[in-house]
Amino acid sequence: MRRTLTKILKFIFTRIMAPFVRLVHGELSAFYKSQKPKFSKVYWQQKWAEWQANRSRSDYRFLFRIFYKLALFGVLLLVLFYFAIYSGFLGGMPSAKELKSVHNNTASEVYAAGGELLGRYYIQDRTNVKYEHISPAAVQALVATEDARFYEHSGIDARSLARVFIKSLLLQNESSGGGSTLSQQLAKNLYPRKDYWLWDMPVNKLREMIIARKLEGIYSKEQILELYLNTVPMGGNLYGIERASRRFFNTSADSLKTEEAAVLIGMLKATTTYNPRLNLEKSKMRRNVVLSQMAKYNFLPEAKADSLKQLPLKLKYTYTTHNDGLAPYFREHLRQELMAWAAKQKKPGGDHYNLYKDGLKIYTTIDAGMQRHAEAAVRKQMAQLQKGFDAHWRGRAPWGTKSNILQVSMQRSDRYKKMKASGKSEAEIAEAFRKPIPMQVYSWSGTDTKTMSPMDSLAYYQRFLNAGLLSVEPTTGFVRAWVGGINHYIFKYDHVQSKRQVGSTFKPIVYAAALEKGLKPCDYFANERVTYPEYDNWSPRNADEQYGGEYTMRGALAHSVNTISAQVIMKTGVNKTVAMAHRLGISSNLPEVPSLALGTADLSLQEMVTAYTTFANKGYRVDPVYITKITDRDDKVLREHRKGSNERKVLSEQTAAIMLYLLQGVVEEGSAGKLRSQYGLKMDIAGKTGTTQNHADGWFIGITPNLVTGVWVGGESPEVRFRTLELGQGSRTALPIWGEYNRRLAVSPDFKGFYNSTFTPLPAAWQASLNCESFRAEPPQENFLERILDNVADKAAQTFEGWKENWKKRRKEKKQKKNKD
């Protein structure tokens, strides 16, 4: 098409215009030579007088021919100029098809399960709304102020153009107003102006007129107003009447009052000058001008306009960033996943979807009510815990002499990366990090302005304890609450995804593997310290250093007895335990050593909660689901979750039910007992606390009939910790968050039935296999000999299992070495 237009224009210029130009040039040259001007004022005055005295009709005809040819030449130039713009030769001109499917850049929106807006992804902050969802006052104010004859013209207002030409250009009256109609302004908003050097203004203006006429031929007046009010810039990256209403008055576009609509429409003249937050008085004056215009064109009674002008301008300014609002950590995790997904999905035209521009609607499983309660529980407990932690370490650094923590933290900071990218040396960066500067400092009591060096700031924030919480519906895998940390603006690391040592929360996986192998829940295990020579004389000990007596599986889990967990994994086999963990949903690599039973692996909160949902779902593993549906801006479904697609059977129903019973012992007789006494929770609860080496990580994963919730608490660095087990154990750090969260759900009228919910009763036959005491001080005398023989057999089996594991390990290492060679 472009090549054809080029040939046409070339033909016009070479075959028509060139001879015409040569003719005019010849006439002017002949006239110039015949007169032989001497370029003096006197000479020309004399010549003019002579010509006046001797003029004839032929002279008039000569001048007429000259002006006629010049006019014809000018008209032809204008025609060619118009044709060049209309055809797109001087910059792309949208076709009728493009205009029919015109779309402006629109933010993608994330919704909770109940339809609440969680957040938005955008470059331009815009939400499109239908014409019927825009306040009539906003439409009337717009027409009265920007284009009073909007309903009378077809895209171009000749009267306005004439006024601009006479008053603005000829009389230089700057107050005469503009000549662009709303349709022309819409054309400019949809297709921004381009730089054409000296021809910039005429080309852009004519281009906008042509597009405006096309728009008027395609859309109704109401549709044009809808497009305009969704497209118009409102300052910065804010666009459209809906977002402006939300930003300045915390209301929707259809709920704007007349005086509020007048403020927003008044901003269109100059979005900074008349911004009510920046210039309240100027904005009020401009509002009153708009109200006067509405009265002038009979959109508003004069008395009503005068009354509204007297009102003070009151804002309800609401500005949110991606760090604000519900579930910021979840939305950031979702953003990264959606970016990758959109890059692989093609639109009907062949282009890939753009998360920031294509107005996608993402429907999630997050329950807004649960999310609010989860965030509130984290805030309440972490503020108290931080206060105690600061007192615990008063005057000392929680990381001791390990200053490399600050060095690593510095190298991870944005400030360091920017300075490094700018070419600064390590010495220059170190100097800059030691220089005190004013900065905003976060604390649980509020934000303060302090003068400190960036290195001091890093040390300050390293003292903070952080938290993660994940709540999942076990039958569907739907994620109902996701709290990745205490403050997304300061601490970006998501502790739902981060991997930390899991401690005793791993023990239920060991016991599930043992039950699947054939061990009985009522088997008794001696609480005695044992050394395992085949594993470098590994000799696990209990956290409280208490030994003696015998425990069943329920008692051993309730009191988190390390010596018995070690015996169970030795009887079950490390490889079988690792295999069970992977079946339950743990994807991370696991160390194939018996100390795995004590929770030496680094795993994420999401992995651990996934594993526990299997116990609550009759042996069916359900992978977490947080997106139910994604649609485009026209509500066409692009992706949808299919029920049951994330479910697989990995555990027998009996084993899952028994595990629930065993884990209930942790609440009824173990380390989670205060969930009843302190938080008054009456529903059935199963769960497990966890505390890691040096008390760096505290865990609690709890199961209720309809929810599995995991909580982790610790420092950003594992070196940041409490010095004592009493203060740093999971029952003191993580469990209170779990308790407060579930207490809030239990008393909330939005979650009826949660308070008294119960697990499905065990069948009589399974219940009979669990009829035993959790602990006994010593074995019955009549079974003493039998017990000794059993112990000898068990130790022989454990020794054989250890030799077998070591043989496999050596064989694997030998094979790897051979492959390297």
Secondary structure as GFF3:
##gff-version 3
##sequence-region A 1 821
A	DSSP	alpha_helix	2	11	.	.	.	ID=ss1
A	DSSP	pi_helix	12	17	.	.	.	ID=ss2
A	DSSP	alpha_helix	18	35	.	.	.	ID=ss3
A	DSSP	alpha_helix	41	54	.	.	.	ID=ss4
A	DSSP	alpha_helix	57	86	.	.	.	ID=ss5
A	DSSP	alpha_helix	96	100	.	.	.	ID=ss6
A	DSSP	beta_strand	108	111	.	.	.	ID=ss7
A	DSSP	beta_strand	117	121	.	.	.	ID=ss8
A	DSSP	three_ten_helix	131	133	.	.	.	ID=ss9
A	DSSP	alpha_helix	136	146	.	.	.	ID=ss10
A	DSSP	alpha_helix	158	163	.	.	.	ID=ss11
A	DSSP	pi_helix	164	170	.	.	.	ID=ss12
A	DSSP	three_ten_helix	174	176	.	.	.	ID=ss13
A	DSSP	alpha_helix	182	190	.	.	.	ID=ss14
A	DSSP	three_ten_helix	197	199	.	.	.	ID=ss15
A	DSSP	alpha_helix	200	218	.	.	.	ID=ss16
A	DSSP	alpha_helix	221	231	.	.	.	ID=ss17
A	DSSP	alpha_helix	241	249	.	.	.	ID=ss18
A	DSSP	three_ten_helix	253	255	.	.	.	ID=ss19
A	DSSP	alpha_helix	258	266	.	.	.	ID=ss20
A	DSSP	three_ten_helix	267	269	.	.	.	ID=ss21
A	DSSP	alpha_helix	280	296	.	.	.	ID=ss22
A	DSSP	alpha_helix	302	309	.	.	.	ID=ss23
A	DSSP	alpha_helix	328	342	.	.	.	ID=ss24
A	DSSP	beta_strand	361	364	.	.	.	ID=ss25
A	DSSP	alpha_helix	368	392	.	.	.	ID=ss26
A	DSSP	alpha_helix	404	412	.	.	.	ID=ss27
A	DSSP	alpha_helix	414	421	.	.	.	ID=ss28
A	DSSP	alpha_helix	426	434	.	.	.	ID=ss29
A	DSSP	beta_strand	437	443	.	.	.	ID=ss30
A	DSSP	beta_strand	446	452	.	.	.	ID=ss31
A	DSSP	alpha_helix	454	462	.	.	.	ID=ss32
A	DSSP	beta_strand	465	472	.	.	.	ID=ss33
A	DSSP	beta_strand	479	483	.	.	.	ID=ss34
A	DSSP	beta_strand	499	501	.	.	.	ID=ss35
A	DSSP	three_ten_helix	503	506	.	.	.	ID=ss36
A	DSSP	alpha_helix	507	517	.	.	.	ID=ss37
A	DSSP	beta_strand	525	526	.	.	.	ID=ss38
A	DSSP	three_ten_helix	533	535	.	.	.	ID=ss39
A	DSSP	beta_strand	550	551	.	.	.	ID=ss40
A	DSSP	alpha_helix	553	558	.	.	.	ID=ss41
A	DSSP	alpha_helix	562	572	.	.	.	ID=ss42
A	DSSP	alpha_helix	574	583	.	.	.	ID=ss43
A	DSSP	three_ten_helix	594	598	.	.	.	ID=ss44
A	DSSP	beta_strand	602	604	.	.	.	ID=ss45
A	DSSP	alpha_helix	605	616	.	.	.	ID=ss46
A	DSSP	beta_strand	620	622	.	.	.	ID=ss47
A	DSSP	beta_strand	627	631	.	.	.	ID=ss48
A	DSSP	beta_strand	637	640	.	.	.	ID=ss49
A	DSSP	beta_strand	647	649	.	.	.	ID=ss50
A	DSSP	alpha_helix	653	669	.	.	.	ID=ss51
A	DSSP	alpha_helix	674	677	.	.	.	ID=ss52
A	DSSP	beta_strand	686	691	.	.	.	ID=ss53
A	DSSP	three_ten_helix	693	695	.	.	.	ID=ss54
A	DSSP	beta_strand	697	704	.	.	.	ID=ss55
A	DSSP	beta_strand	707	715	.	.	.	ID=ss56
A	DSSP	alpha_helix	725	728	.	.	.	ID=ss57
A	DSSP	alpha_helix	730	733	.	.	.	ID=ss58
A	DSSP	alpha_helix	735	747	.	.	.	ID=ss59
A	DSSP	three_ten_helix	749	751	.	.	.	ID=ss60
A	DSSP	alpha_helix	764	768	.	.	.	ID=ss61
A	DSSP	beta_strand	775	776	.	.	.	ID=ss62
A	DSSP	three_ten_helix	781	783	.	.	.	ID=ss63
A	DSSP	alpha_helix	784	820	.	.	.	ID=ss64
###
